[in-house]
Amino acid sequence: MLPFSQTKNGICLRVWVTPNASHDKIEGIVIRDNDLTVLRMRVTAVPDKGKANKALITLLAKQLSIPKSSISVTSGLTSRQKTLTFTGDAQHLFQLMEQFLSQMQTI
């Protein structure tokens, strides 16, 4: 099971974020206890005033070579479990995410 799904206007990605980490890193795909598949990530930013959310968006935008403005946190603003929405050509974003995540290992 993949941690993302296609929507009418793009894709939604489920992530589990650890803020205040020693370095920014995308760790891999995790199946949580509730059978929810998420992409586990770490960011050095603190969870204060949206800093960790901004760092998360910056890291993903850089890794996927897409504009930061196309990514938004749509669920879990103050939680470690978040849903990110990527807006744009849904088919292109789906293929891009599928290709990117195929390089990730399940941990």
N, C-alpha and C positions, 0 to 999 in steps of 0.2 A: 504494500500500500504506500502511496506517495503522500508527502505532506502538503500537497497543493491541489487545487482544482481550478478548472477553467470556468470563467463567468462570461456574461454577455460582453463586458467591457474590458476584460483582461483575465487576471488570475488572482486567487487568494492563496497565501502561503501561511501555514501554521508554524510558529517558531517557539522555542523555549530559550530564554535569554538569561545568562548569568552576567549581571553588571559588576563593575568594580573588579574585573579580572586583571590578571597580570599582563595580558595582551589580547588584542582583537583576533578572533579566530572563529571560523566555521568548522565545527567539530564533526558533524555527520548527522545521519538520520537516526532517530530514536523512536521506539514504540513504547509509549508510556504505559503505566499500570492500567489505565482505563482503555487500552487498545487504541489510543489516539496517536497517530504518527506525526512527529514534529521534526523540524530541523533545529538541532541544538547549536547555539552560538554563544560566544563570550565577547564582551566589550569592556574596554578599560574605563569607560565613562561611568560616573556615579548615577544612581537612579534619582536624580534631583532635577525638577523643573524640565523634564523631557530630554535631558542630556543623553541618557542611555538609548532612548528611542531614536534620537538623531544619529547617534553613532551606529546603531543597528542599520538604519537606512543607508548611511554613507558606506558602510562595509558591503552591503548587498549590491548597491548601485555600482560600486567599483568592481566587484567580482563579476557582475553580469554585464558591465559596460553599457548601462542604461542611465538615463537622467534620474537624479534623486527626486525630482518633482513628480515622477511617475509612481512613486512608492509612498504609501501612507499607512499608518497604524489604524486599523478600523475596529479592533477589539483588543482589550487588555492593556490600555494605556499605562496603568500602574501595576500590572501583573507581570510575572515572569513568562507566562504563557500568553502569546499574542497572535493576532491574525493580521497579516499585512496584505494590502490590496495593491496590485500592480495594474495600472491602467495603460491601455494602448491596444495594439492589434493582438487580440486574444490568442489567435493561432500561433503567431510568432512568439509571444511570451511563453505559451505552453511548451513549444519546442525548445526554446532557450532554457527554460527551467528544467525540462526533462533531460536535456543534454548536460546541464550543469550538475544536477543531482545524480546522474549516472556515474559521476566520478567520486561521489561520496560513499563512504561505507556506512553500513548500519551498525550502530554501537549499542 
